[in-house]
Amino acid sequence: MQDLLNTVIWDGRTIADLLTLEFLASAFGNVLAALVIVVLGFVVGGWARKRLIRLGQAYDHLDITLFNFLGNIVRYVAIGFAFLFVLNTFGVQTTSVIAVIGAAGLAIGLALQGTLSNVAAGVMIVFFRPVKIGDFVEVSGQMGTVKEINLNFIELASTSNVQIIIPNAQVWGNTITNYSVYDTRRAEWVFGVGYGANLKQAEEVIRNTIFNDPRALAQPEPFIQVNNLGDSSVDFLVRVWCASGDNFQFQADMKRQVKEALDAAGIDIPFPTQTVVHVNN
């Protein structure tokens, strides 16, 4: 048996040499060091992740989604380096391992380039915050209220309360119209009156009707002027500021109320007419 142990060679040494007390102590030391390195990798990675998340939570203007994402990346990087140190402790050439990981990462990146583009766009959206949860926006031809933002897509609820999912690459790569950024918006109408109407009276009726509504703001200065002489009407262009949240309903209400006020004042609101001339041959 001893002859067999002396003849079998592994890594330039016989099994008898490998079973010496010195070798076993060295191997135990390497295993212990590897365990310590792995534990330290998890501890450091977890600590760094928590610190980044706390940093995101400390400031209201920072989005916690981004810091969760960055925290997870830092954690996995720390654990990855720990395993590389473990391999190096056991004599494994980590250069070749890193090369293999790099090649695998490149292949995965090419296979998942669509998904990764969404993730990259998601990072930009979360960092620069062109939209926030609760904003009413129009993106990629879709309009609705933002319900969720993550690293792959944003979720909108349409005005009919229908869920709309838009990949982040389409959000970041397109024009974003955000109706909720500013506190005030300008409501706009065009009201037409007949050519025989008293224009000064019509303007007063329109102005009084709109400004009797508490949603109309006196500042910035409103604009109520004749801006077009149409085929059958004199058109008033009216621009009045209101709170952003009131804009849609305010415009709808004023269309009806101004029409009713003009009717009550006896001011004609014309509609297009056609005269058909019939010629008998």
C-alpha positions in Angstrom: 0.0 0.0 0.0 2.8 2.3 0.9 4.4 1.6 -2.5 1.2 2.6 -4.2 1.0 5.9 -2.3 4.6 6.6 -3.3 4.1 5.9 -7.0 0.9 7.8 -7.6 1.9 11.4 -8.5 -0.4 14.5 -8.4 0.9 17.9 -9.1 4.5 16.7 -9.0 4.1 15.1 -5.6 3.2 11.6 -4.5 0.1 10.9 -2.4 2.3 10.1 0.5 3.8 13.6 0.3 0.3 15.1 0.1 -0.8 13.4 3.3 1.9 14.9 5.5 0.8 17.0 8.4 2.4 20.1 6.9 0.3 19.7 3.7 -2.9 19.1 5.6 -2.3 22.2 7.8 -1.7 24.2 4.6 -4.8 22.9 3.0 -6.9 23.6 6.1 -5.4 27.1 6.2 -6.4 27.7 2.6 -10.0 26.5 3.2 -10.3 28.6 6.3 -8.9 31.7 4.4 -11.4 31.0 1.6 -14.3 30.9 4.0 -13.2 34.1 5.6 -12.9 35.8 2.2 -16.4 34.6 1.1 -17.9 35.8 4.4 -16.2 39.1 4.1 -17.4 39.5 0.5 -21.0 38.9 1.6 -20.6 41.3 4.6 -18.9 44.1 2.6 -21.4 43.7 -0.3 -24.4 43.8 2.1 -23.0 46.8 4.0 -22.4 48.7 0.7 -25.9 47.9 -0.6 -27.5 49.2 2.7 -25.4 52.3 2.6 -26.5 53.2 -0.9 -30.2 52.5 -0.2 -30.0 54.7 3.0 -28.4 57.4 0.9 -31.3 57.3 -1.5 -33.8 57.4 1.3 -32.2 60.4 3.0 -33.1 62.8 0.2 -36.6 63.2 -1.2 -35.3 64.3 -4.7 -33.4 61.0 -5.2 -35.3 58.0 -6.5 -34.9 54.9 -4.3 -35.3 52.6 -7.3 -32.0 53.7 -8.8 -30.2 53.2 -5.4 -31.7 49.7 -5.0 -30.4 48.8 -8.5 -26.9 50.3 -7.8 -26.8 48.6 -4.4 -27.5 45.2 -5.9 -24.8 45.7 -8.5 -22.2 46.7 -5.8 -23.2 43.7 -3.7 -22.8 41.2 -6.6 -19.4 42.8 -7.6 -18.1 42.4 -4.1 -19.2 38.8 -3.9 -17.7 38.2 -7.4 -14.3 39.6 -6.3 -14.4 37.5 -3.2 -14.8 34.3 -5.2 -11.9 35.4 -7.5 -9.7 35.8 -4.4 -10.8 32.3 -3.3 -9.8 30.8 -6.6 -6.5 32.6 -6.4 -6.0 31.2 -2.9 -6.2 27.6 -4.2 -3.7 28.4 -7.0 -6.2 28.8 -9.9 -5.2 31.2 -12.6 -7.9 33.9 -12.3 -6.8 35.6 -15.5 -8.2 32.8 -17.6 -11.4 32.8 -15.4 -11.8 36.5 -16.0 -11.4 36.1 -19.7 -14.0 33.4 -19.8 -16.4 35.5 -17.7 -15.8 38.5 -20.1 -16.5 36.4 -23.1 -19.7 34.9 -21.5 -20.7 38.5 -20.6 -20.3 39.7 -24.1 -22.3 36.8 -25.5 -25.1 37.3 -23.0 -25.0 41.1 -23.7 -25.5 40.5 -27.4 -28.3 38.0 -26.8 -30.1 40.3 -24.4 -29.3 43.7 -26.0 -33.0 44.6 -26.2 -33.5 43.9 -22.5 -30.2 45.6 -21.6 -31.1 48.7 -23.6 -34.3 48.9 -21.5 -32.3 48.6 -18.3 -29.9 51.3 -19.5 -32.8 53.6 -20.4 -34.4 52.8 -17.0 -31.3 53.9 -15.2 -31.4 57.2 -17.1 -35.2 57.7 -16.4 -34.7 56.9 -12.7 -31.7 59.2 -12.5 -32.9 62.2 -14.4 -36.6 61.7 -13.5 -38.4 63.1 -16.6 -41.5 61.4 -15.2 -42.5 60.5 -11.7 -45.2 58.3 -10.3 -48.5 60.2 -10.4 -47.6 62.4 -13.4 -50.0 62.6 -16.3 -47.9 62.2 -19.4 -47.9 61.4 -23.1 -45.2 59.0 -24.3 -44.9 57.1 -27.6 -48.4 58.1 -28.6 -49.8 56.9 -25.3 -51.4 59.1 -22.6 -52.1 58.3 -19.0 -51.1 58.6 -15.4 -47.7 57.0 -14.3 -48.4 54.1 -11.9 -45.0 52.4 -11.8 -41.4 53.0 -12.9 -38.9 50.2 -12.9 -35.7 49.3 -14.8 -37.5 47.6 -17.6 -40.7 49.5 -18.3 -43.1 52.2 -17.1 -46.8 51.5 -16.4 -49.5 54.0 -17.3 -53.2 54.0 -16.5 -55.1 55.6 -19.4 -58.0 58.0 -19.0 -60.2 54.9 -19.3 -58.2 53.2 -16.5 -56.6 50.7 -18.9 -53.1 49.5 -18.1 -50.4 50.5 -20.7 -46.9 49.1 -20.5 -44.1 51.0 -22.4 -40.5 49.6 -22.5 -38.0 52.1 -21.2 -36.1 52.3 -24.4 -39.2 53.7 -26.1 -39.7 56.1 -23.3 -36.2 57.5 -23.2 -35.8 57.5 -27.0 -39.0 59.5 -27.6 -40.5 62.9 -26.8 -42.1 62.9 -23.4 -45.0 65.4 -22.7 -45.4 65.8 -19.0 -48.6 67.7 -18.1 -47.9 67.5 -14.3 -44.5 69.2 -14.0 -45.7 72.8 -13.6 -48.3 74.0 -11.1 -50.3 76.0 -13.7 -51.3 75.5 -17.3 -53.0 77.7 -19.9 -56.5 76.9 -21.0 -57.4 78.0 -24.5 -60.7 78.4 -26.4 -62.0 79.9 -29.6 -65.5 81.4 -29.4 -67.2 82.7 -32.6 -70.0 85.3 -32.7 -72.0 86.7 -35.6 -70.7 89.6 -37.7 -73.7 91.7 -36.4 -72.8 91.2 -32.8 -71.5 93.9 -30.5 -67.9 92.8 -30.1 -67.3 94.8 -26.9 -70.4 93.2 -25.2 -69.4 89.8 -26.4 -65.9 90.2 -24.9 -67.4 91.3 -21.6 -69.7 88.3 -21.5 -66.9 85.9 -22.2 -64.6 87.6 -19.7 -67.2 87.8 -16.9 -68.3 84.2 -17.4 -64.8 82.8 -17.2 -63.6 84.9 -14.3 -66.7 84.2 -12.2 -65.2 80.7 -12.0 -62.7 80.4 -9.1 -60.5 78.2 -11.2 -59.5 81.1 -13.4 -56.3 82.8 -12.4 -55.8 86.6 -12.8 -52.1 86.2 -13.2 -50.5 85.7 -15.6 -52.5 88.2 -17.5 -55.4 86.6 -19.6 -55.7 87.0 -23.3 -59.1 87.7 -24.8 -59.0 89.2 -28.3 -60.5 88.9 -31.8 -58.0 87.0 -33.8 -59.8 85.8 -36.9 -62.6 87.0 -39.2 -64.0 83.7 -40.4 -66.4 82.9 -43.2 -69.4 83.1 -40.9 -68.1 84.3 -37.6 -65.8 86.7 -35.7 -63.6 84.5 -33.6 -62.3 85.4 -30.1 -59.1 83.7 -29.0 -59.3 83.2 -25.2 -56.3 82.1 -23.1 -56.6 81.9 -19.3 -54.3 80.3 -16.8 -55.5 77.8 -14.2 -54.1 75.1 -11.9 -52.7 72.1 -13.8 -55.1 69.7 -12.2 -58.1 71.8 -13.2 -57.2 72.3 -16.8 -59.3 69.6 -18.5 -62.5 70.1 -16.6 -62.1 73.9 -16.6 -62.0 73.9 -20.4 -65.0 71.6 -20.8 -67.1 73.6 -18.3 -66.3 77.0 -19.9 -67.3 75.9 -23.3 -70.9 75.2 -22.1 -71.1 78.2 -19.7 -69.9 80.7 -22.3 -72.3 79.4 -24.9 -75.2 79.7 -22.5 -74.1 83.2 -21.4 -73.9 84.4 -25.0 -77.3 83.0 -25.7 -78.7 84.8 -22.6 -77.2 88.1 -23.7 -78.8 87.7 -27.2 -75.5 87.4 -28.9 -75.7 85.2 -32.0 -73.3 82.2 -32.3 -73.4 81.4 -36.0 -72.8 78.1 -37.6 -71.6 77.4 -41.1 -74.3 77.5 -43.8 -74.3 76.7 -47.5 -76.5 78.2 -50.2 -77.4 75.8 -53.0 -78.3 77.3 -56.3 -80.3 75.0 -58.5 -80.3 75.9 -62.2 -82.9 74.4 -64.4 -81.7 73.6 -67.9 
